[in-house]
Amino acid sequence: MRVDSRLDSQSTEAALTVPDLLERGRTLCTPLLREAVGRLAAPMDTVAAYHFGWIDRDGMPSSGDGGKAVRPALALLSAQAVGADPQTGAAGGAAVELVHNFSLLHDDLMDGDETRRHRATAWTVFGPAQAILAGDALFALATEVLLDAPDGSAVQASAAARAVRRITTATRKLIDGQAQDLSFEHRDRVTVEECLEMEGNKTGALLACASSIGAVLAGADDRTADALERYGYHLGLAFQAVDDLLGIWGATEVTGKPHWGDLRQRKKSLPVSAALAEGGKASLRLAELLADPEGRGHEDEEQLAVRAALIEEAGGRAWTQDEARRRHQTALAALDEVPMPDAVRQHFVALAEFVVVRER
């Protein structure tokens, strides 16, 4: 009977689709998120609940888009990769999601973005000060969630402490990446290498943490956790490469962000950096436009379309698409370093495919 039960469990696991994995991440992590946000003083609890899509701007219950839940799904899978129940990774998934949303609350304000997930950003509804405080509070809650060891054992406390170390390191790198990103906006040119370093910090570090934190909470050794982190890091770079493409050519109805958003903000994203590095006629013309101080912040739709066309002509779009594929393959190669059930490995592969193959 126990053998049959194990086989049934394996068959059920193998049958899970990517939407199933994402929904499982939401199901297991959202209660922890809601409980954590419920600890906040007013009005930070309201600001956070609005940002997560749980309520509307009037405080009424809402079924707003709370994000794809890729990071919680990865945290649960990483626990399974080392033979633990997915529930073991739930606190890690919730903690990573809290840090991710802390960064979004701050990024929206710093970037001046007025829409996210197809509705007004929190800072435009509640004001900049409240958005900053809510973001700070989410970061603090991430550590609390990890340290709330369910059984109180020394083993669990040690695993939680290791998880806190990894998430705080990832958060520091994320902040480094955001600082680099902001500084790039005031430069006429950024190298591809600088851009990859920034995106590795800003996006790769947290996805790396998400891909290993469940395993760490399950007691995995550092060698195993580091291999899973490498998967997540390169997946993060693939994710960001696709996001950079969407930031220029993505439709608003798909991205939930303004059309030409990255071009309006003069972001030196991968397509832009790669195009500037090409050195041909289109590249030189693009460099001239970006260096023109008079046009800064006043470009109309036609001018932005010209810049997008120059980026594509100079090869920035094609290079970035290839880079997304390269990082995707490097991420999958890291999985070979970790012995894990075949079904779990296939789920990691499927999530990587989901991240890279998005509408663009």
MARLUMSE-481424 format. One line per field, with one value per residue (C-alpha): residue number from 1; y, x negated, z. Coordinates in steps of 0.02 Angstrom, whole numbers. Each point is the difference from the previous one (the first is absolute). Layout:
REM residues N
resi [NUM/...]
c2 [Y/...]
c1 [X/...]
c3 [Z/...]
REM end
This chain:
REM residues 360
resi [1/2/3/4/5/6/7/8/9/10/11/12/13/14/15/16/17/18/19/20/21/22/23/24/25/26/27/28/29/30/31/32/33/34/35/36/37/38/39/40/41/42/43/44/45/46/47/48/49/50/51/52/53/54/55/56/57/58/59/60/61/62/63/64/65/66/67/68/69/70/71/72/73/74/75/76/77/78/79/80/81/82/83/84/85/86/87/88/89/90/91/92/93/94/95/96/97/98/99/100/101/102/103/104/105/106/107/108/109/110/111/112/113/114/115/116/117/118/119/120/121/122/123/124/125/126/127/128/129/130/131/132/133/134/135/136/137/138/139/140/141/142/143/144/145/146/147/148/149/150/151/152/153/154/155/156/157/158/159/160/161/162/163/164/165/166/167/168/169/170/171/172/173/174/175/176/177/178/179/180/181/182/183/184/185/186/187/188/189/190/191/192/193/194/195/196/197/198/199/200/201/202/203/204/205/206/207/208/209/210/211/212/213/214/215/216/217/218/219/220/221/222/223/224/225/226/227/228/229/230/231/232/233/234/235/236/237/238/239/240/241/242/243/244/245/246/247/248/249/250/251/252/253/254/255/256/257/258/259/260/261/262/263/264/265/266/267/268/269/270/271/272/273/274/275/276/277/278/279/280/281/282/283/284/285/286/287/288/289/290/291/292/293/294/295/296/297/298/299/300/301/302/303/304/305/306/307/308/309/310/311/312/313/314/315/316/317/318/319/320/321/322/323/324/325/326/327/328/329/330/331/332/333/334/335/336/337/338/339/340/341/342/343/344/345/346/347/348/349/350/351/352/353/354/355/356/357/358/359/360]
c2 [0/120/-35/30/160/61/-41/92/151/-3/-14/145/106/-41/51/177/137/170/82/-134/38/187/-28/-115/137/124/-124/-43/171/124/-44/36/164/53/-44/97/154/-10/40/172/159/103/65/-109/-156/82/59/-174/-87/116/-31/-188/17/-59/161/146/183/15/-147/-121/-181/-20/-141/110/-72/-36/-56/-165/-83/-72/28/-92/-143/-13/3/-148/-96/27/-85/-146/-8/-62/-119/112/40/158/77/7/136/105/119/26/34/126/85/17/68/130/58/2/110/113/34/29/128/98/-26/65/161/22/-35/108/-147/34/-172/-177/-159/99/123/154/-24/14/163/87/-56/20/120/-25/-1/-140/-104/16/-49/-148/-61/14/-96/-143/-19/-14/-126/-114/-34/-25/-129/-101/4/-59/-180/-111/-134/108/-133/42/-79/107/157/-32/-25/159/98/-63/49/175/18/-45/114/149/-23/-11/157/97/-50/46/175/12/-41/132/131/-50/8/175/61/-68/116/148/-75/6/-173/-159/-154/-168/-68/139/-31/-188/34/118/-121/-145/101/74/-155/-150/8/-16/-137/-90/13/-60/-152/-55/63/-146/-121/100/-7/-188/-14/-18/28/154/-93/-49/171/86/-106/43/183/-9/-64/145/131/-42/-20/175/68/-88/70/176/-13/-40/138/122/-51/26/168/63/-105/-73/50/91/-126/-137/86/112/139/155/-26/39/9/-39/118/142/-24/-16/-166/-77/-173/-146/40/180/-48/-135/119/136/-127/-50/159/10/141/-38/-17/169/86/-77/62/176/-1/-65/131/144/96/100/-152/-74/-41/84/-134/-29/-167/24/36/-150/-110/61/-49/-171/-25/52/-122/-140/51/0/-177/39/-94/-158/-1/11/-141/-107/47/-56/-169/-14/36/-120/-141/44/-6/-174/-62/47/-123/-144/33/-45/-178/20/-93/6/81/142/26/11/131/106/-18/46/155/55/-18/100/141/13/-31/147/112/122]
c1 [0/-140/-83/165/26/-174/30/166/-86/-134/131/97/-157/-51/173/-14/-6/-83/168/20/-173/35/169/-78/-125/142/103/-140/-83/146/65/-174/-5/170/-43/-163/82/133/-134/-31/69/125/-11/-148/109/121/-138/-78/168/39/-170/24/169/104/101/43/-41/159/-48/126/-53/-75/-63/-134/-154/-128/-136/-49/-62/-154/-109/114/16/-190/-18/119/-88/-169/62/61/-167/-80/141/105/185/37/78/-176/-42/158/-79/-144/120/96/-160/-67/168/-4/-173/51/151/-103/-109/151/78/-163/-42/170/-29/-181/45/156/107/185/65/-46/98/129/46/-66/-161/8/-97/124/145/-70/-145/-189/-31/122/-65/-178/52/103/-148/-117/126/10/-189/4/142/-102/-124/139/86/-160/-40/173/-60/155/-74/-124/-136/-185/-12/142/-70/-169/80/102/-157/-87/153/-2/-184/38/150/-86/-150/118/91/-163/-44/175/-22/-173/80/135/-132/-100/157/41/-178/2/144/-118/-133/-1/-75/-6/-97/85/-109/57/181/-15/-80/142/134/-86/15/171/90/-116/-42/179/48/-158/56/175/-72/-100/87/121/-145/-92/154/4/-180/-92/-188/-79/-62/177/71/-136/39/185/-49/-98/156/101/-134/-12/188/12/-112/106/157/-73/-56/180/63/-117/75/175/-54/-26/110/129/182/76/142/-131/-124/117/-128/-2/-48/-184/-23/-186/-38/94/-108/-158/-42/-162/75/-79/74/-61/-174/-21/56/-121/-143/30/-81/87/102/158/-102/-84/166/76/-147/27/183/-35/-134/112/40/142/107/-20/171/98/2/164/66/-80/-171/10/49/-153/-112/79/-28/-183/-27/72/-100/-161/35/46/164/-73/-151/112/111/-156/-63/165/-21/-183/42/147/-115/-129/136/54/-180/-13/140/-115/-101/146/69/189/159/30/171/-76/-137/131/94/-159/-21/182/-10/-158/89/148/-115/-92/142/115/93/-122]
c3 [0/41/-168/-92/99/-47/-183/4/76/-134/-138/72/11/-178/-63/69/-134/16/45/133/70/5/82/129/40/26/102/121/12/-5/174/70/-97/63/179/-12/-78/136/128/-75/76/-98/-133/-52/6/-122/-118/-3/-24/-145/-78/12/-86/148/14/-113/35/104/111/-76/-34/-172/-110/-77/-84/135/-119/-79/162/-87/153/123/-124/-10/190/17/-138/80/158/-104/-91/163/45/113/-8/-102/156/74/-125/29/125/-121/-143/105/56/-176/-58/139/-53/-183/38/113/-152/-114/117/3/-185/-56/94/-55/-181/6/-62/20/-46/51/-30/-99/139/89/99/189/9/-116/110/176/-28/-11/188/36/-146/67/176/-62/-102/150/104/-126/5/190/-8/-114/140/128/-111/-18/185/51/9/11/113/96/-15/-5/-173/-67/83/-82/-171/23/45/-158/-102/77/-46/-182/-17/80/-116/-149/58/15/-178/-59/75/-79/-167/19/43/-154/-108/59/-28/-178/-45/16/-113/-189/-16/105/-52/-20/141/118/-48/33/170/45/-56/88/161/-27/-65/5/185/63/-123/52/181/-43/-89/152/156/15/-9/135/113/-30/63/-166/0/-77/-155/-46/42/-102/-154/14/20/-163/-86/70/-37/-185/-9/72/-137/-131/82/0/-181/-49/114/-88/-166/68/73/-177/-114/119/-15/149/10/23/115/100/-21/-112/-183/-34/189/5/-144/85/154/-106/81/-61/-11/-93/-172/14/64/-131/-139/57/3/-182/-68/-168/-76/99/160/-25/-37/156/103/-67/48/174/28/-53/161/-79/-35/172/73/-141/-135/-89/-66/-170/73/115/-147/-96/147/11/-186/14/144/-106/-154/101/58/181/-7/-79/117/153/-63/-23/173/77/-84/56/181/-8/-54/134/132/-55/3/185/40/-51/158/115/14/6/-51/-187/22/103/-129/-138/101/13/-188/-33/110/-89/-167/67/55/-165/-123/36/-120/-78]
REM end
